[in-house]
Amino acid sequence: MLRFMPVGDSMTIGSAGEHTWRYRMWEHLRETYGGPFALVGPREALYDKATDSPTSYEYADPDFFRAHLAGWGEGWLHMAPLIGEAVRAHRADVLLVSLGLIDLGFYTNAEQTAENARRFVAEARSANSRIRMVVLPVIPNVRAADDTPFAAQVTRFNELLAKAVADLDEPRSPLLLASPPPSYDIHLDTYDGTHPNASGEHKIAAAYADAMHQAWDVGEPYGE
């Protein structure tokens, strides 16, 4: 059994009524991965905008392994202290990580955020020395389009994240830096300039799927 744990912020937890990219990944693995697998993690809910809390289970299709470690408004800063216990308790083999936008937007600069990413890796490995991780760079959102200093921080963090992945990658616990979806357009692939709509969900799932197929021969390319 290969256990995947999605880790992320609002783009990963999703909100009531959505499929989420986690669902798109689950569908893809069901179709292309030749062995047993599961999505694992300590949380299952979606974010409920009406109550401003992660309490909704109204998935567009609820019949999938919906476990995760994601939170609306959470970043590397918040997940680094949690990841060790989550990996240990749920026996995760592969982490699919999408974090950083919320850190840069509200909590830490690019250098501090990169240090928290390194701490996250160390904590995950303390729980499983053979953990594998696929990390997605921050996808610039609508704020980055209008706020030049913020856009510069996103660019700088992605550079530091790439360096951290290169520095920390090792054979027994490989790290992959997924390629940002090349055709991702915040005007077409999000519903508000940040959060993915259906096409955005597919493109994010494809970024992870293609990275794992190319590097580890897991599953198949995502396709159209």
N, C-alpha and C positions, 0 to 999 in steps of 0.2 A: 504494500500500500504506500503510494507516494502522497505525502500530505503537503498541500500548498496553503500558505497563510497570506492572504492579501492584507497589506498594512498601508494605511493612508489617511488622508484628510477627508474633506467634504466631497471631493471628486470620487472617492472610493466608497465611502459609506453610502452615498446616494440619499435620495429623499423619497417620501411616500409616493407610490405610483410608478416608480422607475424600475427598469430591469437591472441597471448598474453594469459596469464593465466586468464585475466579478461574475455575473451571470453569463455574459458573452464568453468569457474565458472557460467557464464550466461547460458550456455547450460545445465549444471548440475541442476541449480535451475529451469529452465524451465521444466525439466523432473521430478523433485522430490519435489519441493516446492508447497504446495497446495493452495497458495493465490497469489494475485497480488504483483509484486515486480518490482524494477527498479534499474539499476546502475546509480548513480548520481555523479555530480561533475562539477567543473568549466571548465574542459578541455576535449577535445575529440581526439586530434591529437596523432599520433605516432611520433617518432623521425626519422628524415630523415638524414641518414649518409652522403648523397651526399652534403647537404647544411649545415650540422652541426647545425640543428635547429629542434624544435618540430612542424613541419608544414605539415607532411604527413597524408593523410587519406586513404592510400592504405592498408587497412586491408585485410588479406586473405579472410575474410568474413565480409563485412561492415555492414551487416544487423542485428545489435544487438545494445543494449543500451551501447554505448561505452564511456560514460562519466566517468571521473576519476579525481583524483588529484595526478598526478605523473609526475616526471620530470627526464630527463637524467642528472645525476650529482647532484641531490638534495637529501638531507637527513633529519634527524630529525631537524637539525639546520635550514633548509630552510622551512620545513613544519610547525613547531611550530607556527610561526607568521601568517600563512595562514589558519590554520585549523578552527579556530573559525568562521571566516566569511564564509568559505566554508560550514561548517555544518549548519550555520544559513541560508544562502541563498538557499541551496539545500535541507534543511530539512532532513539531513541524520539521519538514525536510527542506522546503523551498519557501523563501519569503519573496513576495511580489510587492515591491515597495514604491509608493508614490507620495513623497513628502517634500516640504520645503516652502511652498507658496505661502502658507499661513505664518511660518516662522519669519520669513522676510517681510511679510506685510505688517506684522504686529509685535514680534518678540525679539528677534536677533538679527544682526547683520550677516553678511555672507560668510565671513570668517567664523563667527560664532556658530552659525548653522552648520557649517562643515565640520566643526569640532563635535557637535552633537551627533552628526551622522557617523563619525568615527566611533563615538561612544556607543551608539546603537549597534554597530557591527561587533564591537567587543562584548557587549552584553548578550547579544544573540549567540555568539560563539561560546560564551561561558556556560550556556545551557545545552548547546549541541556543537561540538567541535567540528562537525562535518556539515553544518548548515550551508545551504546554497542560497544565494540572494540575487535577484534581478532588480535593479534600481532604475527607475525612470527619472530623467532630468525634469526640472520644473518646466512646465509648459507656460510660457508667458500669457497672461490673461488681459482682460480689458484695461485693468489699471496700468499694466506695463505699457500699453499703447499710448496712454496719456500722461504718465508720470515718468519722466526721463530718469531721475535718480533711482526709482524703484526698478525700472527696466535694467539699469546698470547693475544693480544688486543681483537680479535674477541671472544675468549673464555671468557675473563674477562667481556666484555660487555654483552654477553649472560647471564652470571651469574647475573649481575646487573639488566638486563632487567627482568629476572625472579623474582628477589626481588621486583622491582618496580611494576610489575603486581600484585604480592601477597599483597604488601602494599596498593596499590591504588584500588584494587577490592572492590566493594561495591554492595549490592543487587539492588539498583535502577539504577546503571550504571556499569554493570559487565564488567570485563576485562578477556579475555582468552589468554593464551599463547599457541599458536598452537605448535604441535610437529613438528620438522623438518622432512621432508620426509625421512623415514628410508633407502630407497634404492637409494636416490639421489646420482648420481655419476657425477662429473663435466666433466668426459671424455665421458660420454654417454648421459647426460641430458642437456648439454649446447653446443653451437656451437663455443665458444671461451674460455671456462674455467670459465665464469661468467654468461652469459646471456642464459636463457633457450631456448632449442629447443622444438619441439612438445612434446616429452616425459617429459621434464622438466616442461612445462606449465601444463600438466595434474597433475604432482606430487605436484606442488605448489597449484593448485586449490584444490586438494584432502586434503591437510593439513588444509586449511580453512574449507572446507565442512565437514570433519570428526570432527573437533573441535566443530563446531556449532551444528552438529547433536548430538554429545555426551553430550554437556553441555546444549543446549537449545532446542533440538528436532526439529531443523530447517532442513527441507529437509531429505535426506537419506545419508548413507555412500556413498562415491564417487564411490567405485567399481573399476573394472579394466578399 
